[in-house]
Amino acid sequence: MTTLPAKLQAVLARIARAARQCGRDPADVRLLAVSKTWPVDVLRQAAAAGQRAFGESFVHEGVGKVAELRALGLEWHFIGALQSNKTRLIAESFDWVHSVDRLGVAQRLAAQRPASRPPLSLCLQVNVSGEATKRGVSLADAPALAHALVGLPALRLRGLMTLPAASDDWLEQRRAFRRLRELSEQLQADGLPLDTLSMGMSHDLEAAIAEGATLVRVGTAIFGERHRV
Ligand SMILES: *Cc1c(COP(=O)(O)O)cnc(C)c1O
């Protein structure tokens, strides 16, 4: 059986190889360990192996882990569906939110971010493949929403996030991620100071890095198959 530290190292090696293959500095691609459904003992193992940033999809589970592991000084990213009635817990506990796709929840996060905390880093989630079932703002509506988010207090718009339709086809993976990169370039040309492209998971991180990902969100390749969700 492969140990967690070995799987983590293997993912970091995949990231480095993918970056070098397209002439990028491996240090420009961060690894977010998606730890949803895994118990805190497993997160402790990953932290002991050097992993600092963790992604959670369920509010109560995530808030519990943040509290239990506070002494480790980890960085916490919320990547799941945003419900209006749970924004306060997220604003109080997390450092990043990747799944902002409407102004209302961002306004709530802005109002509820404790003054004692640094601004909450945000990514705008964009639905690049246009599937009705996927969350995220459409490519057409994203620029107006991005500009609106920049004006909110206690928040800092860092970039864009996407979760495209799963595909085993390299060119199709590249196409989806390219749409997010092109949108990011357009917004930067408009003057938005974005530094983050959150895209790529266990099965498609190489394609995402080839299209400019600065942060890949990886669960299964580090922790193994999840038994739920
Ligand atoms: C679960 C999840 C991931 C990780 O997916 P893996 O295939 O396990 O690497 C990444 N991003 C989001 C938004 C997720 O919900």
The ligand as a Gaussian input file, in Angstrom:
#p B3LYP/6-31G(d) Opt

LIG

0 1
 C      -13.786000      17.040000      -4.575000
 C      -13.317000      18.226000      -5.338000
 C      -12.018000      18.267000      -5.897000
 C      -11.032000      17.118000      -5.827000
 O      -11.350000      16.141000      -6.760000
 P      -10.431000      14.814000      -6.933000
 O      -10.941000      14.233000      -8.198000
 O      -10.707000      13.952000      -5.738000
 O       -9.030000      15.239000      -7.008000
 C      -11.625000      19.440000      -6.524000
 N      -12.446000      20.498000      -6.629000
 C      -13.693000      20.490000      -6.120000
 C      -14.540000      21.703000      -6.271000
 C      -14.171000      19.353000      -5.475000
 O      -15.416000      19.364000      -4.991000

